[in-house]
Amino acid sequence: MALVLNNEQTMLRDNARGFLGKNAPIAHLRQLRDGRDATGFSPALWKQCAEMGWAGILVPADHGGLGLGHVEAGVVMEELGHTLTPLPLLSTAILAGTAISRAGSEAHKREDLGKIPAGGLIAAPPGGESTQQSPPKIARGAPRAGGGFTLSGAKPFVIDGHVANVLIVAARTAGAPGNTGGITMFLVDAKAKGVSIERVAMTDSHNAARVEFAGVSVGVDAVLGEVDGGWKALEDVLNAGRAAVASEMVGISDEVFTRTVGYLKERKQFGKAIGEFQALQH
């Protein structure tokens, strides 16, 4: 992978930086946080982002997206890091979009993936069962029931789970915790009978929820990929998310560094800019 952005990627970065700087400065997050906004992000802003193509950045062109790659997704995530803008980009455009693109059936792609680029669908990604993401340790089962499966158990810290239309759930349909085999991914309606969702207040103001499944019945048409063989697709989804979050952290770090250097140049003590003091120079 090239370490230098090409002209198109540079243009994407510059456009994202200009748009977010104008429409979603850090004050935007503070306003949502301090006002205890029930959604945690601005649907109007998300619609604007969708119109610019961000929601469909990884969605193939034949399903209405831009069909770009993870470098471009990372470029946008890095700019989000500069302003701490809360958007369902990670959960929906990157994690859920990757899951449905890689493992979904043609019906899933037509009915669900095709709604993502326009911002008409918000999807919550597959989560683990503890504070640490370790999918092989998934223990909650989805035993076969009739012609389908029954989901039970809880998923804490599901990103954007409280506003999702669709939940992507990873559950164990065979094997024992610790095995990569026997994991199956499902696409579940967030309003299905037996699903309960409670928003979780995160200290960093990220949007998340605790999702519980109490005997939720799903058919075989809800399976993403292969029964018992969802590990590879799940790992691809999580890798996409890890790369995106790393890009966001680069943006956060760069913004912190820039602001710190600026403060060292402007703040004066004893008649001198504090950046002139040796300890701070180091």
C-alpha positions as CSV (number, residue, x, y, z in Angstrom):
1,M,0.0,0.0,0.0
2,A,1.3,3.5,-0.9
3,L,2.2,5.6,2.1
4,V,1.4,8.8,0.2
5,L,-2.1,9.8,-0.8
6,N,-2.9,10.1,-4.5
7,N,-4.7,13.1,-5.9
8,E,-8.2,11.7,-5.4
9,Q,-7.5,10.7,-1.8
10,T,-6.0,14.1,-1.1
11,M,-9.1,15.8,-2.5
12,L,-11.3,13.5,-0.3
13,R,-9.2,14.5,2.8
14,D,-9.4,18.2,2.0
15,N,-13.1,18.1,1.4
16,A,-13.8,16.1,4.6
17,R,-11.6,18.5,6.6
18,G,-13.3,21.6,5.2
19,F,-16.8,20.2,5.7
20,L,-16.3,18.9,9.2
21,G,-14.4,22.0,10.3
22,K,-17.4,24.1,9.2
23,N,-20.3,21.9,10.2
24,A,-19.0,19.7,13.0
25,P,-16.3,21.3,15.1
26,I,-15.7,19.9,18.6
27,A,-18.4,22.2,19.9
28,H,-20.9,20.0,18.0
29,L,-20.0,16.9,20.1
30,R,-20.1,19.0,23.3
31,Q,-23.5,20.3,22.5
32,L,-24.9,16.8,21.9
33,R,-23.2,15.5,25.0
34,D,-24.2,18.3,27.4
35,G,-27.7,18.4,26.0
36,R,-28.0,14.6,26.6
37,D,-29.2,14.1,23.1
38,A,-31.1,10.8,22.9
39,T,-29.6,9.9,19.5
40,G,-26.1,11.0,20.2
41,F,-25.5,12.3,16.6
42,S,-27.1,14.6,14.1
43,P,-29.3,12.8,11.6
44,A,-29.2,15.9,9.4
45,L,-25.4,15.9,9.4
46,W,-25.4,12.2,8.6
47,K,-27.7,12.8,5.7
48,Q,-25.2,15.4,4.4
49,C,-22.3,13.0,4.8
50,A,-24.3,10.3,2.9
51,E,-24.9,12.8,0.0
52,M,-21.2,13.3,-0.2
53,G,-20.8,9.5,-0.5
54,W,-19.3,8.7,2.9
55,A,-22.0,6.2,3.9
56,G,-21.3,4.2,0.8
57,I,-17.6,4.5,0.8
58,L,-17.0,0.8,0.9
59,V,-20.3,-0.3,-0.7
60,P,-19.8,-1.6,-4.3
61,A,-20.9,0.7,-7.1
62,D,-23.5,-1.8,-8.3
63,H,-25.3,-1.4,-4.9
64,G,-25.2,2.4,-5.0
65,G,-21.9,3.1,-3.2
66,L,-18.6,4.6,-4.2
67,G,-16.8,1.2,-4.2
68,L,-13.6,2.7,-2.7
69,G,-11.2,1.0,-0.3
70,H,-10.0,1.1,3.3
71,V,-7.5,3.8,2.6
72,E,-10.2,6.1,1.6
73,A,-12.3,5.1,4.5
74,G,-9.3,5.7,6.8
75,V,-8.9,9.2,5.3
76,V,-12.4,10.1,6.3
77,M,-12.1,8.5,9.8
78,E,-8.9,10.4,10.4
79,E,-10.7,13.7,9.7
80,L,-13.5,12.6,12.1
81,G,-10.8,12.2,14.7
82,H,-9.7,15.8,14.3
83,T,-13.2,17.0,15.3
84,L,-14.5,14.0,17.4
85,T,-17.6,14.1,15.2
86,P,-20.1,11.4,16.3
87,L,-21.5,9.7,13.2
88,P,-22.5,6.0,12.5
89,L,-19.8,5.8,9.9
90,L,-17.7,3.2,11.7
91,S,-20.7,1.0,12.7
92,T,-22.7,1.2,9.5
93,A,-20.5,2.2,6.5
94,I,-17.4,0.3,7.6
95,L,-18.3,-2.6,9.9
96,A,-21.8,-3.5,8.8
97,G,-21.1,-2.6,5.2
98,T,-18.1,-4.9,5.2
99,A,-20.1,-7.7,6.8
100,I,-22.9,-7.6,4.3
101,S,-20.6,-7.1,1.3
102,R,-18.4,-10.0,2.2
103,A,-20.9,-12.5,3.6
104,G,-24.4,-11.4,2.7
105,S,-26.6,-13.1,0.2
106,E,-27.9,-11.3,-2.9
107,A,-31.1,-10.6,-1.1
108,H,-29.1,-9.1,1.8
109,K,-27.1,-6.9,-0.6
110,R,-30.2,-5.8,-2.4
111,E,-32.4,-5.1,0.6
112,D,-29.9,-4.0,3.2
113,L,-26.6,-3.1,1.7
114,G,-28.3,-1.0,-1.0
115,K,-29.9,1.2,1.7
116,I,-26.6,2.2,3.4
117,P,-25.2,4.7,0.8
118,A,-28.2,7.0,1.0
119,G,-28.2,6.9,4.8
120,G,-31.5,5.0,5.0
121,L,-30.1,2.2,7.1
122,I,-28.2,2.3,10.4
123,A,-26.7,-1.1,11.3
124,A,-24.9,-2.1,14.5
125,P,-21.9,-4.4,14.1
126,P,-21.3,-7.8,15.7
127,G,-20.0,-7.3,19.2
128,G,-18.3,-9.6,21.8
129,E,-19.7,-10.6,25.1
130,S,-17.3,-8.7,27.4
131,T,-15.5,-5.5,27.5
132,Q,-12.7,-7.0,25.3
133,Q,-13.3,-8.1,21.7
134,S,-12.4,-11.7,21.5
135,P,-14.8,-13.4,19.1
136,P,-13.5,-17.0,19.5
137,K,-14.6,-16.8,23.1
138,I,-18.2,-16.3,22.1
139,A,-20.3,-18.6,24.3
140,R,-23.8,-17.4,23.8
141,G,-25.6,-20.0,21.6
142,A,-28.0,-19.9,18.8
143,P,-29.5,-23.4,18.8
144,R,-31.4,-24.7,15.9
145,A,-35.2,-24.4,16.4
146,G,-37.5,-25.7,13.7
147,G,-36.4,-24.3,10.4
148,G,-34.2,-21.6,12.0
149,F,-32.4,-20.5,15.1
150,T,-33.1,-19.0,18.5
151,L,-30.8,-16.2,19.8
152,S,-30.3,-15.7,23.5
153,G,-27.8,-13.7,25.6
154,A,-26.5,-10.2,25.8
155,K,-24.0,-8.0,23.9
156,P,-22.6,-5.1,25.8
157,F,-21.1,-1.9,24.2
158,V,-22.7,-2.4,20.7
159,I,-21.7,0.6,18.7
160,D,-24.7,2.7,17.7
161,G,-27.0,-0.1,18.9
162,H,-29.6,2.2,20.3
163,V,-30.3,3.8,16.9
164,A,-29.8,0.8,14.7
165,N,-32.4,-0.6,12.3
166,V,-30.5,-3.8,11.9
167,L,-28.2,-5.7,14.2
168,I,-25.4,-8.0,13.1
169,V,-25.0,-10.7,15.7
170,A,-22.3,-13.2,16.0
171,A,-23.4,-16.3,18.0
172,R,-22.2,-19.8,18.6
173,T,-24.1,-22.5,16.7
174,A,-21.5,-25.3,17.3
175,G,-18.3,-26.0,19.2
176,A,-17.0,-24.6,22.4
177,P,-15.8,-21.1,23.5
178,G,-12.3,-20.6,22.2
179,N,-12.9,-22.4,18.9
180,T,-13.1,-20.3,15.7
181,G,-15.3,-22.9,14.2
182,G,-19.0,-23.0,15.0
183,I,-19.5,-19.2,14.9
184,T,-22.4,-17.9,12.8
185,M,-23.3,-14.3,11.9
186,F,-27.0,-13.2,11.7
187,L,-28.8,-10.1,10.4
188,V,-31.5,-9.3,12.9
189,D,-34.3,-6.7,12.9
190,A,-33.6,-4.4,15.8
191,K,-37.4,-4.4,16.5
192,A,-37.8,-8.2,16.5
193,K,-39.7,-9.8,19.3
194,G,-37.4,-10.6,22.2
195,V,-34.8,-7.9,21.4
196,S,-34.3,-5.2,24.1
197,I,-31.8,-2.3,23.7
198,E,-30.5,0.0,26.4
199,R,-28.3,2.9,25.6
200,V,-24.9,2.9,27.5
201,A,-23.3,6.2,28.6
202,M,-19.7,6.0,27.5
203,T,-17.0,8.2,29.2
204,D,-15.6,9.2,25.8
205,S,-19.1,10.1,24.5
206,H,-19.1,7.3,21.9
207,N,-22.6,6.0,21.1
208,A,-23.2,2.5,22.3
209,A,-25.8,0.2,23.8
210,R,-26.4,-3.1,25.6
211,V,-28.4,-5.4,23.5
212,E,-30.2,-8.5,25.0
213,F,-31.8,-11.3,23.1
214,A,-34.5,-13.3,24.8
215,G,-35.3,-16.3,22.6
216,V,-35.3,-14.3,19.4
217,S,-36.4,-16.5,16.5
218,V,-34.5,-16.0,13.2
219,G,-34.8,-17.9,10.0
220,V,-32.0,-19.3,7.8
221,D,-32.4,-16.3,5.6
222,A,-31.0,-14.2,8.4
223,V,-27.6,-16.0,8.3
224,L,-24.7,-14.0,6.9
225,G,-22.4,-16.4,5.1
226,E,-22.2,-20.0,6.2
227,V,-23.7,-21.6,9.3
228,D,-20.8,-22.5,11.7
229,G,-18.4,-20.8,9.2
230,G,-18.7,-17.1,10.1
231,W,-15.3,-16.7,11.7
232,K,-13.4,-15.7,8.5
233,A,-16.0,-13.0,7.6
234,L,-16.2,-11.8,11.2
235,E,-12.4,-11.4,11.3
236,D,-12.4,-9.5,8.1
237,V,-15.1,-7.2,9.5
238,L,-13.1,-6.6,12.8
239,N,-9.9,-6.0,10.8
240,A,-11.7,-3.3,8.8
241,G,-12.9,-1.7,12.1
242,R,-9.4,-1.9,13.6
243,A,-7.9,-0.1,10.7
244,A,-10.6,2.5,10.7
245,V,-10.3,3.2,14.5
246,A,-6.5,3.4,14.1
247,S,-7.0,6.1,11.5
248,E,-9.4,8.0,13.8
249,M,-6.7,7.8,16.5
250,V,-4.1,9.3,14.2
251,G,-6.5,12.2,13.6
252,I,-7.0,12.7,17.3
253,S,-3.3,12.5,18.0
254,D,-2.5,15.0,15.3
255,E,-5.1,17.4,16.5
256,V,-3.8,17.2,20.1
257,F,-0.2,17.7,18.9
258,T,-1.2,20.7,16.8
259,R,-3.1,22.3,19.6
260,T,-0.3,21.7,22.1
261,V,2.3,23.3,19.9
262,G,0.1,26.2,19.3
263,Y,-0.5,26.7,23.0
264,L,3.3,26.5,23.7
265,K,3.8,29.3,21.2
266,E,1.0,31.6,22.5
267,R,1.0,31.1,26.3
268,K,3.5,33.4,28.0
269,Q,5.0,33.2,31.5
270,F,7.7,35.5,33.0
271,G,7.6,37.5,29.8
272,K,8.4,34.6,27.5
273,A,6.5,32.1,25.5
274,I,6.5,28.9,27.5
275,G,7.7,27.0,24.5
276,E,11.1,28.7,25.1
277,F,11.6,26.9,28.4
278,Q,13.9,23.9,28.0
279,A,11.7,21.4,29.8
280,L,8.8,22.1,27.5
281,Q,11.0,22.1,24.4
282,H,12.1,18.5,25.3
